[in-house]
């Protein structure tokens, strides 16, 4: 039970912590997004108030301490670089220095459909993350080289990238609201 439940316990704990903490704050982030214990937020109340906010959250619980990277230009969040350009948010793929791009070798004993779909799934991931076509093209060129280094066929890689590029970055979905009625929304996928 231990390790299988750890992410769920962490989510429940952090969800309760953030709800309680944010409810006590006079100045709140414009945007607050959390994935387990990584938080992305947009702060519109000035740097001095941001530092106070960070001090407050770090003193809120005796065992939970946050590190903060903030910038008026851009930050890394999970596998994404988020930058502010001309008043709009731009996203690009971020690879941590520890990422060795050791994709499953196509010669492995895994079923063919597993290795065949790795180039497409990675290209689609890049499509979803990169908000500009220039960044998409640059990142898929890097992906192509990493996959070639792992003995994937150039044709398989090119077809996967072409297929991913044909997909729109956003799509309409049905979002169920609390009254069990459906409403249209647009999200990145």
Secondary structure as a PSIPRED ss2 file (coil, helix, strand):
# PSIPRED VFORMAT (PSIPRED V4.0)

   1 X C   1.000  0.000  0.000
   2 X H   0.000  1.000  0.000
   3 X H   0.000  1.000  0.000
   4 X H   0.000  1.000  0.000
   5 X H   0.000  1.000  0.000
   6 X H   0.000  1.000  0.000
   7 X H   0.000  1.000  0.000
   8 X H   0.000  1.000  0.000
   9 X H   0.000  1.000  0.000
  10 X H   0.000  1.000  0.000
  11 X H   0.000  1.000  0.000
  12 X H   0.000  1.000  0.000
  13 X H   0.000  1.000  0.000
  14 X H   0.000  1.000  0.000
  15 X H   0.000  1.000  0.000
  16 X H   0.000  1.000  0.000
  17 X H   0.000  1.000  0.000
  18 X H   0.000  1.000  0.000
  19 X H   0.000  1.000  0.000
  20 X H   0.000  1.000  0.000
  21 X H   0.000  1.000  0.000
  22 X H   0.000  1.000  0.000
  23 X H   0.000  1.000  0.000
  24 X C   1.000  0.000  0.000
  25 X C   1.000  0.000  0.000
  26 X C   1.000  0.000  0.000
  27 X C   1.000  0.000  0.000
  28 X C   1.000  0.000  0.000
  29 X C   1.000  0.000  0.000
  30 X C   1.000  0.000  0.000
  31 X E   0.000  0.000  1.000
  32 X E   0.000  0.000  1.000
  33 X E   0.000  0.000  1.000
  34 X E   0.000  0.000  1.000
  35 X E   0.000  0.000  1.000
  36 X C   1.000  0.000  0.000
  37 X C   1.000  0.000  0.000
  38 X E   0.000  0.000  1.000
  39 X E   0.000  0.000  1.000
  40 X E   0.000  0.000  1.000
  41 X E   0.000  0.000  1.000
  42 X E   0.000  0.000  1.000
  43 X C   1.000  0.000  0.000
  44 X C   1.000  0.000  0.000
  45 X C   1.000  0.000  0.000
  46 X C   1.000  0.000  0.000
  47 X H   0.000  1.000  0.000
  48 X H   0.000  1.000  0.000
  49 X H   0.000  1.000  0.000
  50 X H   0.000  1.000  0.000
  51 X H   0.000  1.000  0.000
  52 X H   0.000  1.000  0.000
  53 X H   0.000  1.000  0.000
  54 X H   0.000  1.000  0.000
  55 X H   0.000  1.000  0.000
  56 X H   0.000  1.000  0.000
  57 X H   0.000  1.000  0.000
  58 X H   0.000  1.000  0.000
  59 X H   0.000  1.000  0.000
  60 X H   0.000  1.000  0.000
  61 X C   1.000  0.000  0.000
  62 X C   1.000  0.000  0.000
  63 X C   1.000  0.000  0.000
  64 X C   1.000  0.000  0.000
  65 X C   1.000  0.000  0.000
  66 X C   1.000  0.000  0.000
  67 X C   1.000  0.000  0.000
  68 X C   1.000  0.000  0.000
  69 X C   1.000  0.000  0.000
  70 X C   1.000  0.000  0.000
  71 X C   1.000  0.000  0.000
  72 X C   1.000  0.000  0.000
  73 X C   1.000  0.000  0.000
  74 X E   0.000  0.000  1.000
  75 X E   0.000  0.000  1.000
  76 X E   0.000  0.000  1.000
  77 X E   0.000  0.000  1.000
  78 X C   1.000  0.000  0.000
  79 X C   1.000  0.000  0.000
  80 X E   0.000  0.000  1.000
  81 X E   0.000  0.000  1.000
  82 X E   0.000  0.000  1.000
  83 X E   0.000  0.000  1.000
  84 X E   0.000  0.000  1.000
  85 X E   0.000  0.000  1.000
  86 X C   1.000  0.000  0.000
  87 X C   1.000  0.000  0.000
  88 X E   0.000  0.000  1.000
  89 X E   0.000  0.000  1.000
  90 X E   0.000  0.000  1.000
  91 X E   0.000  0.000  1.000
  92 X E   0.000  0.000  1.000
  93 X E   0.000  0.000  1.000
  94 X C   1.000  0.000  0.000
  95 X C   1.000  0.000  0.000
  96 X C   1.000  0.000  0.000
  97 X C   1.000  0.000  0.000
  98 X C   1.000  0.000  0.000
  99 X C   1.000  0.000  0.000
 100 X C   1.000  0.000  0.000
 101 X C   1.000  0.000  0.000
 102 X C   1.000  0.000  0.000
 103 X C   1.000  0.000  0.000
 104 X C   1.000  0.000  0.000
 105 X C   1.000  0.000  0.000
 106 X C   1.000  0.000  0.000
 107 X C   1.000  0.000  0.000
 108 X C   1.000  0.000  0.000
 109 X C   1.000  0.000  0.000
 110 X C   1.000  0.000  0.000
 111 X C   1.000  0.000  0.000
 112 X H   0.000  1.000  0.000
 113 X H   0.000  1.000  0.000
 114 X H   0.000  1.000  0.000
 115 X H   0.000  1.000  0.000
 116 X H   0.000  1.000  0.000
 117 X H   0.000  1.000  0.000
 118 X H   0.000  1.000  0.000
 119 X H   0.000  1.000  0.000
 120 X H   0.000  1.000  0.000
 121 X H   0.000  1.000  0.000
 122 X H   0.000  1.000  0.000
 123 X H   0.000  1.000  0.000
 124 X H   0.000  1.000  0.000
 125 X H   0.000  1.000  0.000
 126 X H   0.000  1.000  0.000
 127 X H   0.000  1.000  0.000
 128 X H   0.000  1.000  0.000
 129 X H   0.000  1.000  0.000
 130 X C   1.000  0.000  0.000
 131 X C   1.000  0.000  0.000
 132 X C   1.000  0.000  0.000
 133 X H   0.000  1.000  0.000
 134 X H   0.000  1.000  0.000
 135 X H   0.000  1.000  0.000
 136 X H   0.000  1.000  0.000
 137 X H   0.000  1.000  0.000
 138 X H   0.000  1.000  0.000
 139 X H   0.000  1.000  0.000
 140 X H   0.000  1.000  0.000
 141 X H   0.000  1.000  0.000
 142 X H   0.000  1.000  0.000
 143 X H   0.000  1.000  0.000
 144 X H   0.000  1.000  0.000
 145 X H   0.000  1.000  0.000
 146 X H   0.000  1.000  0.000
 147 X H   0.000  1.000  0.000
 148 X H   0.000  1.000  0.000
 149 X H   0.000  1.000  0.000
 150 X C   1.000  0.000  0.000
 151 X C   1.000  0.000  0.000
 152 X C   1.000  0.000  0.000
 153 X C   1.000  0.000  0.000
 154 X H   0.000  1.000  0.000
 155 X H   0.000  1.000  0.000
 156 X H   0.000  1.000  0.000
 157 X H   0.000  1.000  0.000
 158 X H   0.000  1.000  0.000
 159 X H   0.000  1.000  0.000
 160 X H   0.000  1.000  0.000
 161 X H   0.000  1.000  0.000
 162 X H   0.000  1.000  0.000
 163 X H   0.000  1.000  0.000
 164 X H   0.000  1.000  0.000
 165 X H   0.000  1.000  0.000
 166 X C   1.000  0.000  0.000
 167 X C   1.000  0.000  0.000
 168 X C   1.000  0.000  0.000
 169 X C   1.000  0.000  0.000
 170 X E   0.000  0.000  1.000
 171 X E   0.000  0.000  1.000
 172 X E   0.000  0.000  1.000
 173 X E   0.000  0.000  1.000
 174 X E   0.000  0.000  1.000
 175 X E   0.000  0.000  1.000
 176 X E   0.000  0.000  1.000
 177 X C   1.000  0.000  0.000
 178 X C   1.000  0.000  0.000
 179 X C   1.000  0.000  0.000
 180 X C   1.000  0.000  0.000
 181 X C   1.000  0.000  0.000
 182 X E   0.000  0.000  1.000
 183 X E   0.000  0.000  1.000
 184 X E   0.000  0.000  1.000
 185 X E   0.000  0.000  1.000
 186 X E   0.000  0.000  1.000
 187 X E   0.000  0.000  1.000
 188 X E   0.000  0.000  1.000
 189 X C   1.000  0.000  0.000
